[in-house]
Amino acid sequence: MPDDNTVLIGKKPVMNYVLACITFFHGGAKEVSIKARGQSIGRAIDVAEVVRRRFLPDVKVKNVGIGTDKIMPLEEGRQLTNVSSIEITLER
Amino acid sequence: MPDDNTVLIGKKPVMNYVLACITFFHGGAKEVSIKARGQSIGRAIDVAEVVRRRFLPDVKVKNVGIGTDKIMPLEEGRQLTNVSSIEITLER
């Protein structure tokens, strides 16, 4: 799946990301991938659920993957930290 | 799968829930289900990742399901609210 159909979830309101997903599907995408890390993970699920329950009922959750990413510390001398991640693949 | 092999994630430290999962597996469970809602969802993924990466490398993520639960409001006259949920099934 090409990376351009990926919505990266940050701190913005859920509806911003919902709109991004809908735009991909309206542009002809068959699959859209929603990715998030750490505290944004809950919002990623909110986005997937709002897209398929409120706006595009023909969209299904194809796959949900979880994992761990290593984060480089901002300050020197500190250790790598682990952060959980999620990738939700929606399919039309 | 029987409901007794389920760990419900709340606001306690991640290691509390990790220990609960490990206890189930050490008691002979083949599958353990980790469930969370709303703001605890990120912690559920942390628990699954710590269990399988740090303590039980033979445990795999069998399935991850996402959904929406309806929450009864505490005060009368307010509407039902939706909250996202996750269920992670670990398998040995």
N, CA and C atoms of all chains as a GROMACS GRO file, in nm:
protein
  552
    1MET      N    1   0.085  -0.121   0.000
    1MET     CA    2   0.000   0.000   0.000
    1MET      C    3   0.088   0.125   0.000
    2PRO      N    4   0.063   0.219  -0.090
    2PRO     CA    5   0.149   0.338  -0.094
    2PRO      C    6   0.132   0.424   0.031
    3ASP      N    7   0.241   0.487   0.069
    3ASP     CA    8   0.242   0.563   0.194
    3ASP      C    9   0.157   0.688   0.188
    4ASP      N   10   0.122   0.736   0.067
    4ASP     CA   11   0.046   0.860   0.059
    4ASP      C   12  -0.096   0.844   0.112
    5ASN      N   13  -0.146   0.721   0.125
    5ASN     CA   14  -0.278   0.703   0.184
    5ASN      C   15  -0.271   0.684   0.335
    6THR      N   16  -0.177   0.751   0.399
    6THR     CA   17  -0.161   0.737   0.542
    6THR      C   18  -0.196   0.867   0.614
    7VAL      N   19  -0.275   0.854   0.721
    7VAL     CA   20  -0.309   0.969   0.804
    7VAL      C   21  -0.237   0.952   0.937
    8LEU      N   22  -0.147   1.046   0.967
    8LEU     CA   23  -0.073   1.041   1.093
    8LEU      C   24  -0.147   1.122   1.198
    9ILE      N   25  -0.179   1.059   1.310
    9ILE     CA   26  -0.261   1.124   1.411
    9ILE      C   27  -0.173   1.199   1.510
   10GLY      N   28  -0.206   1.328   1.530
   10GLY     CA   29  -0.135   1.410   1.629
   10GLY      C   30  -0.233   1.462   1.732
   11LYS      N   31  -0.214   1.589   1.767
   11LYS     CA   32  -0.292   1.647   1.877
   11LYS      C   33  -0.413   1.729   1.832
   12LYS      N   34  -0.437   1.733   1.702
   12LYS     CA   35  -0.549   1.815   1.654
   12LYS      C   36  -0.682   1.747   1.682
   13PRO      N   37  -0.793   1.821   1.664
   13PRO     CA   38  -0.924   1.760   1.688
   13PRO      C   39  -0.950   1.640   1.595
   14VAL      N   40  -1.025   1.544   1.646
   14VAL     CA   41  -1.055   1.420   1.573
   14VAL      C   42  -1.108   1.449   1.432
   15MET      N   43  -1.196   1.550   1.421
   15MET     CA   44  -1.261   1.573   1.292
   15MET      C   45  -1.163   1.614   1.182
   16ASN      N   46  -1.051   1.676   1.219
   16ASN     CA   47  -0.950   1.708   1.118
   16ASN      C   48  -0.901   1.581   1.048
   17TYR      N   49  -0.875   1.478   1.129
   17TYR     CA   50  -0.822   1.354   1.073
   17TYR      C   51  -0.930   1.273   1.002
   18VAL      N   52  -1.053   1.284   1.054
   18VAL     CA   53  -1.167   1.218   0.987
   18VAL      C   54  -1.180   1.273   0.845
   19LEU      N   55  -1.171   1.406   0.834
   19LEU     CA   56  -1.182   1.470   0.704
   19LEU      C   57  -1.070   1.424   0.611
   20ALA      N   58  -0.950   1.408   0.664
   20ALA     CA   59  -0.837   1.361   0.583
   20ALA      C   60  -0.865   1.222   0.527
   21CYS      N   61  -0.920   1.134   0.613
   21CYS     CA   62  -0.952   0.997   0.568
   21CYS      C   63  -1.058   1.000   0.459
   22ILE      N   64  -1.164   1.078   0.483
   22ILE     CA   65  -1.274   1.084   0.387
   22ILE      C   66  -1.223   1.138   0.253
   23THR      N   67  -1.133   1.235   0.259
   23THR     CA   68  -1.077   1.292   0.136
   23THR      C   69  -1.004   1.185   0.056
   24PHE      N   70  -0.927   1.100   0.124
   24PHE     CA   71  -0.857   0.990   0.055
   24PHE      C   72  -0.957   0.897  -0.013
   25PHE      N   73  -1.061   0.859   0.062
   25PHE     CA   74  -1.158   0.765   0.004
   25PHE      C   75  -1.233   0.830  -0.113
   26HIS      N   76  -1.270   0.955  -0.100
   26HIS     CA   77  -1.339   1.023  -0.209
   26HIS      C   78  -1.248   1.040  -0.330
   27GLY      N   79  -1.117   1.042  -0.305
   27GLY     CA   80  -1.022   1.050  -0.415
   27GLY      C   81  -0.996   0.916  -0.482
   28GLY      N   82  -1.067   0.812  -0.438
   28GLY     CA   83  -1.057   0.683  -0.504
   28GLY      C   84  -0.974   0.580  -0.430
   29ALA      N   85  -0.924   0.615  -0.312
   29ALA     CA   86  -0.842   0.518  -0.237
   29ALA      C   87  -0.927   0.398  -0.195
   30LYS      N   88  -0.867   0.279  -0.205
   30LYS     CA   89  -0.935   0.157  -0.158
   30LYS      C   90  -0.898   0.130  -0.013
   31GLU      N   91  -0.782   0.179   0.028
   31GLU     CA   92  -0.736   0.158   0.165
   31GLU      C   93  -0.677   0.287   0.219
   32VAL      N   94  -0.703   0.314   0.346
   32VAL     CA   95  -0.640   0.427   0.414
   32VAL      C   96  -0.584   0.374   0.546
   33SER      N   97  -0.460   0.414   0.574
   33SER     CA   98  -0.392   0.369   0.694
   33SER      C   99  -0.387   0.483   0.796
   34ILE      N  100  -0.427   0.455   0.918
   34ILE     CA  101  -0.426   0.555   1.026
   34ILE      C  102  -0.318   0.514   1.126
   35LYS      N  103  -0.221   0.601   1.148
   35LYS     CA  104  -0.110   0.567   1.238
   35LYS      C  105  -0.102   0.664   1.354
   36ALA      N  106  -0.068   0.612   1.471
   36ALA     CA  107  -0.053   0.698   1.589
   36ALA      C  108   0.044   0.634   1.686
   37ARG      N  109   0.098   0.719   1.774
   37ARG     CA  110   0.189   0.672   1.879
   37ARG      C  111   0.150   0.735   2.012
   38GLY      N  112   0.182   0.664   2.118
   38GLY     CA  113   0.168   0.718   2.253
   38GLY      C  114   0.027   0.768   2.283
   39GLN      N  115   0.021   0.892   2.330
   39GLN     CA  116  -0.106   0.946   2.376
   39GLN      C  117  -0.206   0.972   2.265
   40SER      N  118  -0.164   0.964   2.140
   40SER     CA  119  -0.257   0.986   2.029
   40SER      C  120  -0.329   0.858   1.986
   41ILE      N  121  -0.295   0.745   2.048
   41ILE     CA  122  -0.351   0.616   2.005
   41ILE      C  123  -0.503   0.612   2.021
   42GLY      N  124  -0.552   0.663   2.132
   42GLY     CA  125  -0.696   0.666   2.154
   42GLY      C  126  -0.766   0.746   2.046
   43ARG      N  127  -0.704   0.856   2.006
   43ARG     CA  128  -0.763   0.941   1.902
   43ARG      C  129  -0.767   0.869   1.768
   44ALA      N  130  -0.667   0.785   1.741
   44ALA     CA  131  -0.666   0.709   1.615
   44ALA      C  132  -0.790   0.619   1.605
   45ILE      N  133  -0.823   0.556   1.717
   45ILE     CA  134  -0.942   0.469   1.717
   45ILE      C  135  -1.068   0.552   1.702
   46ASP      N  136  -1.072   0.668   1.769
   46ASP     CA  137  -1.186   0.758   1.752
   46ASP      C  138  -1.204   0.792   1.604
   47VAL      N  139  -1.095   0.824   1.536
   47VAL     CA  140  -1.102   0.863   1.394
   47VAL      C  141  -1.159   0.748   1.311
   48ALA      N  142  -1.105   0.627   1.330
   48ALA     CA  143  -1.151   0.512   1.253
   48ALA      C  144  -1.300   0.486   1.277
   49GLU      N  145  -1.343   0.498   1.403
   49GLU     CA  146  -1.481   0.469   1.437
   49GLU      C  147  -1.576   0.575   1.380
   50VAL      N  148  -1.535   0.701   1.385
   50VAL     CA  149  -1.621   0.808   1.332
   50VAL      C  150  -1.632   0.795   1.180
   51VAL      N  151  -1.520   0.766   1.113
   51VAL     CA  152  -1.523   0.751   0.967
   51VAL      C  153  -1.623   0.643   0.928
   52ARG      N  154  -1.614   0.526   0.992
   52ARG     CA  155  -1.694   0.415   0.940
   52ARG      C  156  -1.836   0.414   0.997
   53ARG      N  157  -1.856   0.471   1.115
   53ARG     CA  158  -1.991   0.468   1.171
   53ARG      C  159  -2.076   0.587   1.128
   54ARG      N  160  -2.014   0.703   1.113
   54ARG     CA  161  -2.094   0.821   1.085
   54ARG      C  162  -2.094   0.862   0.939
   55PHE      N  163  -1.980   0.841   0.870
   55PHE     CA  164  -1.968   0.897   0.736
   55PHE      C  165  -1.965   0.793   0.624
   56LEU      N  166  -1.890   0.687   0.639
   56LEU     CA  167  -1.873   0.592   0.530
   56LEU      C  168  -1.901   0.450   0.579
   57PRO      N  169  -2.030   0.413   0.583
   57PRO     CA  170  -2.066   0.282   0.641
   57PRO      C  171  -2.012   0.164   0.560
   58ASP      N  172  -1.972   0.188   0.435
   58ASP     CA  173  -1.918   0.077   0.354
   58ASP      C  174  -1.770   0.053   0.384
   59VAL      N  175  -1.712   0.135   0.469
   59VAL     CA  176  -1.570   0.117   0.506
   59VAL      C  177  -1.560   0.017   0.621
   60LYS      N  178  -1.466  -0.076   0.608
   60LYS     CA  179  -1.445  -0.177   0.713
   60LYS      C  180  -1.304  -0.163   0.770
   61VAL      N  181  -1.288  -0.211   0.893
   61VAL     CA  182  -1.154  -0.220   0.950
   61VAL      C  183  -1.090  -0.347   0.895
   62LYS      N  184  -0.987  -0.330   0.814
   62LYS     CA  185  -0.922  -0.447   0.753
   62LYS      C  186  -0.824  -0.511   0.851
   63ASN      N  187  -0.748  -0.427   0.919
   63ASN     CA  188  -0.646  -0.480   1.010
   63ASN      C  189  -0.610  -0.374   1.115
   64VAL      N  190  -0.576  -0.422   1.235
   64VAL     CA  191  -0.523  -0.334   1.338
   64VAL      C  192  -0.393  -0.395   1.386
   65GLY      N  193  -0.285  -0.321   1.376
   65GLY     CA  194  -0.156  -0.369   1.423
   65GLY      C  195  -0.105  -0.284   1.536
   66ILE      N  196  -0.041  -0.348   1.635
   66ILE     CA  197   0.020  -0.271   1.743
   66ILE      C  198   0.169  -0.301   1.746
   67GLY      N  199   0.245  -0.208   1.802
   67GLY     CA  200   0.390  -0.227   1.806
   67GLY      C  201   0.457  -0.129   1.900
   68THR      N  202   0.588  -0.131   1.897
   68THR     CA  203   0.667  -0.041   1.982
   68THR      C  204   0.768   0.031   1.895
   69ASP      N  205   0.774   0.163   1.908
   69ASP     CA  206   0.876   0.242   1.839
   69ASP      C  207   0.976   0.294   1.940
   70LYS      N  208   1.099   0.306   1.897
   70LYS     CA  209   1.202   0.365   1.983
   70LYS      C  210   1.213   0.513   1.951
   71ILE      N  211   1.215   0.594   2.056
   71ILE     CA  212   1.220   0.739   2.039
   71ILE      C  213   1.358   0.790   2.081
   72MET      N  214   1.421   0.870   1.994
   72MET     CA  215   1.549   0.932   2.030
   72MET      C  216   1.522   1.041   2.132
   73PRO      N  217   1.601   1.045   2.240
   73PRO     CA  218   1.582   1.149   2.339
   73PRO      C  219   1.624   1.286   2.284
   74LEU      N  220   1.558   1.390   2.330
   74LEU     CA  221   1.593   1.524   2.285
   74LEU      C  222   1.725   1.570   2.343
   75GLU      N  223   1.750   1.532   2.469
   75GLU     CA  224   1.876   1.572   2.532
   75GLU      C  225   1.979   1.460   2.518
   76GLU      N  226   2.104   1.497   2.507
   76GLU     CA  227   2.210   1.396   2.501
   76GLU      C  228   2.223   1.325   2.635
   77GLY      N  229   2.272   1.202   2.630
   77GLY     CA  230   2.302   1.129   2.752
   77GLY      C  231   2.181   1.058   2.810
   78ARG      N  232   2.064   1.082   2.752
   78ARG     CA  233   1.947   1.009   2.802
   78ARG      C  234   1.923   0.887   2.715
   79GLN      N  235   1.855   0.790   2.770
   79GLN     CA  236   1.836   0.665   2.698
   79GLN      C  237   1.722   0.672   2.597
   80LEU      N  238   1.727   0.581   2.502
   80LEU     CA  239   1.615   0.562   2.410
   80LEU      C  240   1.492   0.523   2.491
   81THR      N  241   1.380   0.579   2.456
   81THR     CA  242   1.258   0.536   2.524
   81THR      C  243   1.168   0.463   2.425
   82ASN      N  244   1.085   0.376   2.477
   82ASN     CA  245   0.991   0.302   2.395
   82ASN      C  246   0.855   0.369   2.399
   83VAL      N  247   0.788   0.368   2.285
   83VAL     CA  248   0.652   0.420   2.283
   83VAL      C  249   0.566   0.323   2.201
   84SER      N  250   0.446   0.297   2.249
   84SER     CA  251   0.356   0.207   2.178
   84SER      C  252   0.299   0.277   2.055
   85SER      N  253   0.267   0.196   1.955
   85SER     CA  254   0.212   0.254   1.833
   85SER      C  255   0.096   0.165   1.783
   86ILE      N  256   0.016   0.225   1.698
   86ILE     CA  257  -0.097   0.152   1.638
   86ILE      C  258  -0.107   0.189   1.493
   87GLU      N  259  -0.148   0.095   1.411
   87GLU     CA  260  -0.178   0.122   1.270
   87GLU      C  261  -0.311   0.055   1.236
   88ILE      N  262  -0.408   0.136   1.200
   88ILE     CA  263  -0.540   0.085   1.166
   88ILE      C  264  -0.557   0.099   1.015
   89THR      N  265  -0.583  -0.011   0.946
   89THR     CA  266  -0.605  -0.006   0.801
   89THR      C  267  -0.754  -0.014   0.774
   90LEU      N  268  -0.807   0.091   0.712
   90LEU     CA  269  -0.947   0.092   0.671
   90LEU      C  270  -0.955   0.054   0.523
   91GLU      N  271  -1.060  -0.016   0.488
   91GLU     CA  272  -1.074  -0.068   0.352
   91GLU      C  273  -1.216  -0.042   0.306
   92ARG      N  274  -1.228   0.000   0.180
   92ARG     CA  275  -1.362   0.027   0.127
   92ARG      C  276  -1.410  -0.091   0.044
   93MET      N  277  -1.390  -1.805   2.419
   93MET     CA  278  -1.291  -1.784   2.525
   93MET      C  279  -1.361  -1.739   2.653
   94PRO      N  280  -1.328  -1.800   2.766
   94PRO     CA  281  -1.397  -1.762   2.890
   94PRO      C  282  -1.356  -1.621   2.934
   95ASP      N  283  -1.450  -1.552   2.996
   95ASP     CA  284  -1.427  -1.413   3.034
   95ASP      C  285  -1.326  -1.398   3.148
   96ASP      N  286  -1.299  -1.507   3.222
   96ASP     CA  287  -1.207  -1.495   3.335
   96ASP      C  288  -1.064  -1.468   3.291
   97ASN      N  289  -1.031  -1.495   3.164
   97ASN     CA  290  -0.897  -1.462   3.117
   97ASN      C  291  -0.891  -1.322   3.058
   98THR      N  292  -0.968  -1.231   3.116
   98THR     CA  293  -0.971  -1.094   3.064
   98THR      C  294  -0.911  -0.998   3.165
   99VAL      N  295  -0.824  -0.909   3.117
   99VAL     CA  296  -0.767  -0.804   3.201
   99VAL      C  297  -0.827  -0.672   3.155
  100LEU      N  298  -0.901  -0.608   3.246
  100LEU     CA  299  -0.961  -0.478   3.214
  100LEU      C  300  -0.866  -0.367   3.256
  101ILE      N  301  -0.831  -0.280   3.162
  101ILE     CA  302  -0.731  -0.176   3.188
  101ILE      C  303  -0.798  -0.051   3.242
  102GLY      N  304  -0.747  -0.003   3.356
  102GLY     CA  305  -0.795   0.122   3.415
  102GLY      C  306  -0.681   0.220   3.428
  103LYS      N  307  -0.678   0.288   3.542
  103LYS     CA  308  -0.582   0.399   3.558
  103LYS      C  309  -0.457   0.362   3.637
  104LYS      N  310  -0.446   0.234   3.674
  104LYS     CA  311  -0.329   0.194   3.754
  104LYS      C  312  -0.203   0.186   3.667
  105PRO      N  313  -0.087   0.171   3.731
  105PRO     CA  314   0.037   0.162   3.652
  105PRO      C  315   0.036   0.039   3.561
  106VAL      N  316   0.104   0.053   3.448
  106VAL     CA  317   0.108  -0.053   3.346
  106VAL      C  318   0.150  -0.187   3.406
  107MET      N  319   0.249  -0.185   3.496
  107MET     CA  320   0.303  -0.311   3.547
  107MET      C  321   0.200  -0.392   3.626
  108ASN      N  322   0.103  -0.327   3.687
  108ASN     CA  323  -0.004  -0.401   3.755
  108ASN      C  324  -0.076  -0.493   3.658
  109TYR      N  325  -0.108  -0.439   3.541
  109TYR     CA  326  -0.182  -0.517   3.442
  109TYR      C  327  -0.093  -0.620   3.374
  110VAL      N  328   0.035  -0.585   3.357
  110VAL     CA  329   0.131  -0.681   3.301
  110VAL      C  330   0.136  -0.805   3.391
  111LEU      N  331   0.145  -0.780   3.520
  111LEU     CA  332   0.150  -0.891   3.616
  111LEU      C  333   0.023  -0.976   3.609
  112ALA      N  334  -0.091  -0.912   3.592
  112ALA     CA  335  -0.217  -0.987   3.580
  112ALA      C  336  -0.213  -1.080   3.458
  113CYS      N  337  -0.163  -1.028   3.346
  113CYS     CA  338  -0.154  -1.110   3.224
  113CYS      C  339  -0.060  -1.228   3.246
  114ILE      N  340   0.056  -1.200   3.303
  114ILE     CA  341   0.156  -1.305   3.324
  114ILE      C  342   0.100  -1.413   3.416
  115THR      N  343   0.025  -1.370   3.517
  115THR     CA  344  -0.035  -1.466   3.610
  115THR      C  345  -0.131  -1.560   3.538
  116PHE      N  346  -0.211  -1.504   3.446
  116PHE     CA  347  -0.302  -1.590   3.367
  116PHE      C  348  -0.223  -1.692   3.285
  117PHE      N  349  -0.118  -1.645   3.218
  117PHE     CA  350  -0.041  -1.738   3.133
  117PHE      C  351   0.030  -1.844   3.219
  118HIS      N  352   0.084  -1.802   3.333
  118HIS     CA  353   0.150  -1.899   3.421
  118HIS      C  354   0.050  -1.998   3.479
  119GLY      N  355  -0.076  -1.959   3.488
  119GLY     CA  356  -0.180  -2.050   3.535
  119GLY      C  357  -0.230  -2.144   3.427
  120GLY      N  358  -0.170  -2.137   3.308
  120GLY     CA  359  -0.204  -2.233   3.204
  120GLY      C  360  -0.292  -2.177   3.093
  121ALA      N  361  -0.325  -2.048   3.100
  121ALA     CA  362  -0.412  -1.990   2.996
  121ALA      C  363  -0.340  -1.991   2.861
  122LYS      N  364  -0.415  -2.023   2.756
  122LYS     CA  365  -0.360  -2.019   2.619
  122LYS      C  366  -0.384  -1.882   2.556
  123GLU      N  367  -0.487  -1.814   2.606
  123GLU     CA  368  -0.521  -1.682   2.553
  123GLU      C  369  -0.556  -1.589   2.668
  124VAL      N  370  -0.514  -1.465   2.656
  124VAL     CA  371  -0.553  -1.362   2.752
  124VAL      C  372  -0.602  -1.242   2.672
  125SER      N  373  -0.716  -1.187   2.715
  125SER     CA  374  -0.776  -1.074   2.646
  125SER      C  375  -0.756  -0.947   2.729
  126ILE      N  376  -0.708  -0.842   2.665
  126ILE     CA  377  -0.685  -0.714   2.732
  126ILE      C  378  -0.787  -0.615   2.675
  127LYS      N  379  -0.869  -0.558   2.763
  127LYS     CA  380  -0.973  -0.467   2.717
  127LYS      C  381  -0.956  -0.330   2.780
  128ALA      N  382  -0.984  -0.225   2.702
  128ALA     CA  383  -0.976  -0.088   2.754
  128ALA      C  384  -1.070   0.001   2.676
  129ARG      N  385  -1.104   0.114   2.739
  129ARG     CA  386  -1.189   0.214   2.676
  129ARG      C  387  -1.127   0.352   2.694
  130GLY      N  388  -1.158   0.440   2.600
  130GLY     CA  389  -1.122   0.581   2.613
  130GLY      C  390  -0.974   0.603   2.639
  131GLN      N  391  -0.947   0.680   2.746
  131GLN     CA  392  -0.810   0.721   2.772
  131GLN      C  393  -0.719   0.608   2.816
  132SER      N  394  -0.774   0.492   2.847
  132SER     CA  395  -0.690   0.378   2.888
  132SER      C  396  -0.640   0.296   2.770
  133ILE      N  397  -0.683   0.331   2.649
  133ILE     CA  398  -0.649   0.250   2.532
  133ILE      C  399  -0.498   0.244   2.508
  134GLY      N  400  -0.433   0.357   2.522
  134GLY     CA  401  -0.288   0.357   2.503
  134GLY      C  402  -0.218   0.265   2.602
  135ARG      N  403  -0.268   0.266   2.727
  135ARG     CA  404  -0.210   0.180   2.829
  135ARG      C  405  -0.229   0.031   2.796
  136ALA      N  406  -0.342  -0.003   2.733
  136ALA     CA  407  -0.367  -0.143   2.694
  136ALA      C  408  -0.259  -0.192   2.598
  137ILE      N  409  -0.222  -0.106   2.504
  137ILE     CA  410  -0.118  -0.144   2.407
  137ILE      C  411   0.016  -0.154   2.478
  138ASP      N  412   0.044  -0.061   2.571
  138ASP     CA  413   0.167  -0.070   2.650
  138ASP      C  414   0.174  -0.205   2.721
  139VAL      N  415   0.063  -0.248   2.782
  139VAL     CA  416   0.061  -0.374   2.856
  139VAL      C  417   0.093  -0.491   2.762
  140ALA      N  418   0.025  -0.496   2.648
  140ALA     CA  419   0.047  -0.606   2.554
  140ALA      C  420   0.193  -0.609   2.508
  141GLU      N  421   0.248  -0.492   2.480
  141GLU     CA  422   0.385  -0.486   2.429
  141GLU      C  423   0.487  -0.526   2.536
  142VAL      N  424   0.465  -0.482   2.660
  142VAL     CA  425   0.559  -0.518   2.768
  142VAL      C  426   0.552  -0.668   2.795
  143VAL      N  427   0.431  -0.724   2.797
  143VAL     CA  428   0.417  -0.868   2.822
  143VAL      C  429   0.497  -0.948   2.719
  144ARG      N  430   0.477  -0.914   2.591
  144ARG     CA  431   0.536  -1.003   2.490
  144ARG      C  432   0.681  -0.968   2.460
  145ARG      N  433   0.722  -0.844   2.480
  145ARG     CA  434   0.860  -0.810   2.446
  145ARG      C  435   0.954  -0.831   2.563
  146ARG      N  436   0.908  -0.806   2.685
  146ARG     CA  437   1.001  -0.814   2.797
  146ARG      C  438   0.991  -0.943   2.875
  147PHE      N  439   0.869  -1.001   2.886
  147PHE     CA  440   0.851  -1.113   2.977
  147PHE      C  441   0.823  -1.246   2.908
  148LEU      N  442   0.736  -1.249   2.810
  148LEU     CA  443   0.696  -1.376   2.750
  148LEU      C  444   0.711  -1.368   2.597
  149PRO      N  445   0.832  -1.392   2.549
  149PRO     CA  446   0.856  -1.376   2.404
  149PRO      C  447   0.779  -1.476   2.318
  150ASP      N  448   0.728  -1.584   2.380
  150ASP     CA  449   0.652  -1.682   2.301
  150ASP      C  450   0.505  -1.640   2.285
  151VAL      N  451   0.467  -1.530   2.346
  151VAL     CA  452   0.330  -1.480   2.334
  151VAL      C  453   0.318  -1.393   2.209
  152LYS      N  454   0.211  -1.418   2.133
  152LYS     CA  455   0.188  -1.340   2.011
  152LYS      C  456   0.057  -1.262   2.022
  153VAL      N  457   0.048  -1.155   1.945
  153VAL     CA  458  -0.079  -1.084   1.934
  153VAL      C  459  -0.166  -1.160   1.835
  154LYS      N  460  -0.273  -1.220   1.884
  154LYS     CA  461  -0.360  -1.298   1.795
  154LYS      C  462  -0.455  -1.209   1.718
  155ASN      N  463  -0.511  -1.111   1.788
  155ASN     CA  464  -0.609  -1.025   1.722
  155ASN      C  465  -0.619  -0.892   1.799
  156VAL      N  466  -0.647  -0.785   1.724
  156VAL     CA  467  -0.677  -0.657   1.785
  156VAL      C  468  -0.809  -0.609   1.727
  157GLY      N  469  -0.907  -0.586   1.813
  157GLY     CA  470  -1.036  -0.536   1.766
  157GLY      C  471  -1.063  -0.398   1.822
  158ILE      N  472  -1.124  -0.313   1.741
  158ILE     CA  473  -1.164  -0.180   1.791
  158ILE      C  474  -1.314  -0.166   1.777
  159GLY      N  475  -1.370  -0.079   1.859
  159GLY     CA  476  -1.514  -0.061   1.855
  159GLY      C  477  -1.557   0.063   1.930
  160THR      N  478  -1.687   0.079   1.943
  160THR     CA  479  -1.744   0.194   2.013
  160THR      C  480  -1.843   0.144   2.117
  161ASP      N  481  -1.829   0.190   2.240
  161ASP     CA  482  -1.926   0.158   2.345
  161ASP      C  483  -2.008   0.283   2.376
  162LYS      N  484  -2.133   0.260   2.413
  162LYS     CA  485  -2.216   0.373   2.455
  162LYS      C  486  -2.212   0.382   2.607
  163ILE      N  487  -2.192   0.505   2.656
  163ILE     CA  488  -2.179   0.526   2.800
  163ILE      C  489  -2.304   0.598   2.851
  164MET      N  490  -2.365   0.544   2.957
  164MET     CA  491  -2.478   0.611   3.020
  164MET      C  492  -2.426   0.735   3.094
  165PRO      N  493  -2.493   0.848   3.074
  165PRO     CA  494  -2.450   0.968   3.146
  165PRO      C  495  -2.480   0.955   3.295
  166LEU      N  496  -2.397   1.020   3.377
  166LEU     CA  497  -2.419   1.015   3.523
  166LEU      C  498  -2.537   1.101   3.563
  167GLU      N  499  -2.555   1.214   3.492
  167GLU     CA  500  -2.669   1.301   3.526
  167GLU      C  501  -2.785   1.272   3.432
  168GLU      N  502  -2.905   1.289   3.483
  168GLU     CA  503  -3.022   1.271   3.398
  168GLU      C  504  -3.032   1.382   3.296
  169GLY      N  505  -3.098   1.350   3.184
  169GLY     CA  506  -3.124   1.453   3.084
  169GLY      C  507  -3.009   1.474   2.988
  170ARG      N  508  -2.895   1.410   3.016
  170ARG     CA  509  -2.784   1.423   2.921
  170ARG      C  510  -2.784   1.304   2.827
  171GLN      N  511  -2.724   1.323   2.711
  171GLN     CA  512  -2.729   1.219   2.609
  171GLN      C  513  -2.625   1.110   2.634
  172LEU      N  514  -2.653   0.994   2.573
  172LEU     CA  515  -2.554   0.887   2.569
  172LEU      C  516  -2.430   0.938   2.497
  173THR      N  517  -2.313   0.905   2.547
  173THR     CA  518  -2.192   0.943   2.476
  173THR      C  519  -2.123   0.816   2.424
  174ASN      N  520  -2.048   0.834   2.318
  174ASN     CA  521  -1.974   0.723   2.260
  174ASN      C  522  -1.830   0.725   2.310
  175VAL      N  523  -1.777   0.608   2.335
  175VAL     CA  524  -1.636   0.600   2.371
  175VAL      C  525  -1.574   0.485   2.292
  176SER      N  526  -1.454   0.508   2.241
  176SER     CA  527  -1.384   0.404   2.165
  176SER      C  528  -1.331   0.297   2.259
  177SER      N  529  -1.320   0.176   2.207
  177SER     CA  530  -1.270   0.066   2.288
  177SER      C  531  -1.174  -0.020   2.206
  178ILE      N  532  -1.094  -0.098   2.278
  178ILE     CA  533  -1.000  -0.188   2.212
  178ILE      C  534  -1.000  -0.320   2.287
  179GLU      N  535  -0.982  -0.427   2.212
  179GLU     CA  536  -0.962  -0.558   2.275
  179GLU      C  537  -0.844  -0.625   2.206
  180ILE      N  538  -0.741  -0.654   2.284
  180ILE     CA  539  -0.620  -0.718   2.232
  180ILE      C  540  -0.618  -0.860   2.284
  181THR      N  541  -0.614  -0.958   2.195
  181THR     CA  542  -0.607  -1.098   2.236
  181THR      C  543  -0.464  -1.147   2.220
  182LEU      N  544  -0.404  -1.186   2.333
  182LEU     CA  545  -0.269  -1.244   2.330
  182LEU      C  546  -0.282  -1.396   2.334
  183GLU      N  547  -0.193  -1.463   2.264
  183GLU     CA  548  -0.200  -1.608   2.250
  183GLU      C  549  -0.061  -1.665   2.273
  184ARG      N  550  -0.058  -1.776   2.344
  184ARG     CA  551   0.072  -1.837   2.371
  184ARG      C  552   0.095  -1.953   2.276
   0.00000   0.00000   0.00000
